[in-house]
Every structure is written in C-alpha cells, then in structure tokens.
Amino acid sequence: MKYRYLGKSGLLVSRACLGTMTFGATPWGCDEKEARRILLRYVEAGGNFIDTADVYAGGMSETIIGKVLPELKRDEVILATKCYFPMSQKPNAHGWSRKHIVTSCENSLRRLNTDYIDIYYLHGPDPLVPMEEVLETLDILVHQGKILYTACSNLFGWQIARAMEISSHRGRAGFVCGQYLYNLIHRDVEAEVIPAMVEYGVGVLSWSPLGGGLLTGKYKGMKEPPAGSRLEHRMKVDGPRFWNERGFRTAENLEAVSKEVGIPMAKLAIAWPLTRKFLSSVIIGVRTLAQLEENLEAADWDMSEDIKKRLDELSEPDRDYLWWFNGTNYKRFVDAAENLFPGTGAGIQVLSS
C-alpha cells in the first residue's frame, strides 16, 4: 500500500481512500454484511483512510462503520465524515448554523461509535452563516476533542481562501483537506479551486474518479443506464454530471487509449488523478469485495508519463475567459503544486503486516 501526505498536515493517508456512500444504500449499494467485508479487507490491505457522511443512506453508512470500528485499531484509522445536507425536514436540520453542526457532530459520534472524528467536513456552502461563526464552531469542537481536523467539500476557491485567511488571523488551523469532483470528465476545479488549495497547503482529494461508472466502459452504446444499475438509481444527481456529451466523448477517448496500451479503462481513470502530486488521495466507492480489490490495485499503480500526457491532452477542458487569459499564471500554479509537496511523489511505500 502506498501513502501520501494529506496536504501540509503531516498525516500519511493511503492513496486509495475508501468511500462508503454505498454502505446501506439499497437497492444500488451494498448491505451491512458486504460492507463489513469491504471495510476489513481494506484495512487488512493497508488502507487507513475511511470517508463517510451523515447523509449517506440516511445515517446507515456511519452506523455500519460504527459496528465494525471496534474490530479495528482506532488509532491507526483516519475516519472522516461530513455535515451540511438536510437530515430531516425540520427547519434547523441543515446548513452551517452552530446548532446544526454541533448536533450533527454529536449524532455522527454516536453512530460511528467513537469518541472523536479525525476529519470533519463542511459538505457544502451556506451563504447565510458568516464564515467567522462556522470556523469558531468547528474550533470549539476541536478544543473539545470531538474532531481533530476540519475540512471542506464543494466550496468555491474564494471561500477556501477566505476561510484560510480568517483561520490564520485568529490563530486556528484551518482546513486540512478538501474533496472535489475531479476526474477525466471534470477538470474545471483546476481553474481556481485547486490553485487556492495548493496556495494554503490544503490537501486535495478526488471523488468519483470513474465518472459514475462511465469511465469503466460498461455503459458504452447505451441511451440510458440499465434498470437497477447504480447510475439508474442516481440519475437525478449523477446524470447531469456524467451522462452528457463530454462524458461520452471522454469515455470513448479513454477506451481508445486503453486498447492501445492494454490497460483497463477503470485502472487508467483511477490512476490519472494520482499523477498530480498535489493530490493526496483518490476516493473509491465500491459495492463488492471484487471491486475493492481492483480499485486498490489501480490506486497503487503509477501511470507512465507518456500515458499521462496523452490523457491530459484528450481530456483538456474548455477554458473560460480568466482561465485562458491567465494561462501563464495557471501553469505557474500547477508547477508550484508539483514542488510544494515534494514528499508525495508516487507515494511512500509501506508494507502492511
């Protein structure tokens, strides 16, 4: 198993972070029995980074993890969860209010069956709550020992920068990492989000590296996802993200490269984000033990420079005005990112016992 530093935190995390959105998510995910097998095998293989959220399967994902956690060495596991999305129809069951964050944290601790959460994410932006207040709330939870690190997901680049400046000014640690939709189909976060994270030493995590399954090739030639598939059940959410012209074109280009080099599409798709040294980990979401084994192998594989360049060119995103105009500065940011985290590279090799 290979590891990378999580931004500038000093934490070593496995290059494959286990996403658990599938846990308890029937009918498209996996049941508790299979989820337990997946968790235990992931840790046995050397994985140490488990990602969940309170909203996943209405809390069932956290509950399943909480049942398995006593079987693991808690101090060797980096456990991350999130708050923000509605957990009920009650008026204060969402967002960044102090009440919701504290309540969500307490509920997650209870479901996860643990005394502390290693990494606690703001799962999305709340334009109504002042950034100063939410950072103060998170700081209180840190001082209480309920969370160790704070993090973000789905925030704009300027929001990350503002949060980090406020944290620095008030003597707080700020975000340790952020997770974003980043794959061969979606590279728009390269414009401002990733440069902001690199500037402040925030670790970058990539979710949905397989583009909702499109980048595995299993939906080739289909006009709509097959009945019963994960994408069919999540079409309202994942459809606009992946089931579009760019998604299909990217899948076709990836298939062509896959045939040329003799490497499976899924393996290329998972390994591509890891060619970026600023990337700390890629989040793999599986529903079977077989999928886990395949994804772990892919995340530990180092893509050659020639394949990387080919995929970079074939997945080149459309650039808006500022992105195009600041092309030189953009390149400077990327080059800087490659140098800011020299200890990451292909990953630190650690043999699991």
N, C-alpha and C positions, 0 to 999 in steps of 0.2 A: 504494500500500500504506500502511495506517495502522498506527501503533505505539503501544504504551503502556509505561509504566514497570513493571518487574517488582517490585511492592511498593515498598520503600524502597531498593532496591539501586542505583538509578541506571542499570540496564540497560534499554535500549529493545528490546522484543520485538514482533514482528508480532502483530496481533490474532488472526490465524489461525496457530496452532501446528500443524505437520504431525505428526500421529500416524502411527507406522509399524508398528503391530501387524499390519497386513495384509501387510507385506513378507515374502514367502517362506512365507506361511501357506496352503498348499494343503490342500483344494481351494477354500476360500472367500475367500482373499485374492488377491494378485497375484504374478506371477512376477518374477524379477530384472530382466528387460527392461523391463516396465511400471513397476516400482518406480524404476528409473533415470530413466525419462522423467518420472515424477512428481516426483522429487527435483530434477532440473534445471529443470523448469518452475516449481516452487515458488520456488526461489531466483531464477530469472530474473524472476519477478513481484514480487520484493522481499521474499519471506518469509525470515526469518533464524532461526527457532526450530524445531528438529527434535527430536522426542521419540521415544525408543525405550526398550527394557528388555532385560536379558539373557535373560529368559524368553520373549520374543516369538519364536515359531516356533523355540524351542529354540536361540536364538542367531543364527538366519539373518537376522533383521531387522538386527542390528548388523553382521553380515558384509556384507550388501548395501550398507549405508550406507558401510562402510569401503572398499568398492571404488569408490564414486562420490566420496567425500570428496576425493581428490587432484585432482579436476576443479574443485573449488570453492575459494574463498579462505577458508582455515580461520579466519583472524582475524575474518571477517565472519559466521561461522556460530555460533549458540549451540546447542550439542549437549548434550542431556540423556539420561541413561539411569538405570537403577534396579537395585537388588539386594534380595533378600529371599526370593523364592519358590524352591522346590527346582529345582535344575538337574540333579539326578540322584537316584538312590535311596541315595546314600551318606549316612551319619549327619550329617555336618557341611556338607552342601550346601544349607543353607537358614538363614534367620533372621538375627540380628544379631550373632552371635559375631564377634570380631575376625578370626578365621581366615577365616570365610566372606566377610565384607565385603572384606577385602584381596584374597583370591583372586578374588572376583567382579570387583572393580575392575580387577585385572591382566588378567583374561580379556576384559573389555569393552574395555580399551585396545587389546588385541591384535586383537580382531575389528573394532573401529572404525578401526583403522589410524591412530591418533592418539596424540600424546604426553600429551594432557590431555583431561579431560571438563569441560565448562563447569558443568553442574549434575548433581549425583549424588543420587538419591532413595533414601530408605528406602521400599520399596514397600508395606510393611505393618507392623503392630506385632508385637513379640516380647516377651511378658510375662516371659521368663526372664532376659534380659540387662539389667543395670542401665543406665538412661539415661545415667548418667555415663560408663560404659565405651564405649558406642556413639558418643557425642559425641566422646570422646577419640580413638577410632579414626578417625572422619571428620576430626578436626582434624589428625591425623598425615598423612593423605592430602593435606590442603590444604597443609600445610607442605612436603610432598614435591613439590608442584606437579602432582600427578596429577589433582586436581579443584580447581575454582575456588570453587564454591558448593555448599552442602548443602541438601537439600530433603526433603519428606515427602509421603506419599500414604496415605490410608486410616487415619490416626491419629485418635483422639478429640481433642476440643478440649482436654481437661485434659492430654493427653500433649504437645500442641503447646505449651501454656503452660508446662509443666514443663521441656520441652527448652529453650525460650527463656530461662527464668529461670536454668537451670543454665549455659547458654552465656554469659549476661550476667555471672553471678557469677564465672565462670572466664576471662573476657576473650576469649570466642570469638564468632564472627559469628552463629551460629545459622542457622536455616532461612531461605533467601531466598524460597522459594515452596512451595506445596503444591497438588497436583491432586486433585480430588474429582469424584464423580458429581454433577453439578449441571445440571439441565435442568427443563423444564416439568413433567415427571413426578415428579422427585425434587428437592424443595426443603428436605429435612429438615436439611441442613447449615447452613441459615440460623439454626437454633436456637442452637448453641453453637460449631460448628467455625469458621464464617466470622467471628463476633464475636471469637474468640480470635486468628485470623489478622490481623484488622484491628487489634486491640489492639497486636500486636507488629510491625506493618508487614510481614507476610508476604504475598507476592503470591498471589492466588487464580487457579487455572486450572480450567476446566470441561472434563471429558471426557464423551464420548457425548452431545453436545447433541441428537442426533437420536433418542435413546432406542432404540438398537438398530435404527433404521430405522422404528420405529412412527410417529414424528412426521413422516415423509415422506408417509404415507398409503398406501404400497404394500401394506400388509397388511390394508387395510380389508375387513371382512366375512369374513376367513379364520378358521377354527377352529384352525388350526395353520400354522406357517411352511411355505412351499412347499419341496419337496425340492431340495436343492442350494444353497439360499439361505444367506447368512452366519448369519442367526439360527437356521436349522435346525441348522447345524453347531455353533453355540454355545448351544444351547437350555439345556443344564445350567447354564450360567453366566448368560446374559442373559435366559433365560425368567423366572426369579423376579423379576428386576429390572424388566422391562418388560411381559411378556405376562401382564397381570393387569387387574383391574377399573379401577384408577386409570389405568393406561397407556392402555387403550382409551378411557376417558372423556376423558382429556386430548387424545388424538388426534382425537376427534370434535369437541371444542370448538375445537381449533386449525384443523380443517378448516372449521368454520363461519366463523371469523374470516378465514381465507384467502380464502374465497369472497366475503366482504363487501368486503374491501379490495383484492382482485385481486392478491395476492402469494402465491407458492408457500409451502406449509407448511414445507418444508425451510429456506427463507430466513428465515422467521419464527422457527423453532426455533433456528437458529444465532445469529441476531441478538439474541434475547431475553436470554441471559446477559450480553451485552455492554452492555446498558442499565445494568448495575451498574458504577459507577465503580471499585469495589474489585477488579473482575475484570481481570486483566492480559491473559489470552488464552484463547481457546476452542480446544480440541484437535479437529482434524478428521482423521478416519481414512478414507482413500479407497482404492479398489482400481483405479480407472481415471482416466485423464487428464481425461476429461469431468467426472467427479465433482469432481475438484480444482478445475476452472475454476468450477463452480457454487458450491462452498463458499467459495472465495476471494472471489467477488463478494458472497456473503451476509455474510461476516465484515467486509467493508469498508463495508457499508451501515448507516446509522444509523436505527434504528427511531424513529418519532414517539412522542411522549409519550402520545397517546390510544390507540394500539395497545398500547403497553407496559402501560398501566393496565388495559386490557381483558384482556390475557393474564395479568396479575398476579391479577386477580380470578377468572378461570376456572381458574387452576392453584393457587389458595390451598390450602396443605397442611393436613392435620389437625394440631392443636396439642395436645401433651401438657400435663400439669399445669403444669410450670415454665415452659414456653414461653407458655402462656396467662396465668399469674399475673404473669409479668414482661413483659407486653406493652408497657408503657410503656418499660421499660429496653431491650427489644428494638428498639423504634423509635429510641431514642436511639443504639443501636449502629449501626443502618443509616444514620441521619442523619450520625453521626460518620464512617462509612465514606465517605460521599459527599464529606465535607470533608477527610478525611485525605489523599486523593490528588487534589488539585485539578488537577494537571498531566496527568491522564489524559483526562478528559472523553470526547469522541467519538474521540479518538486523534490523535496527531501525524501530519500528512500528510507523507510523504516520497516523492518521485518516484524510482523506481528507474531506473537508467541502462540 
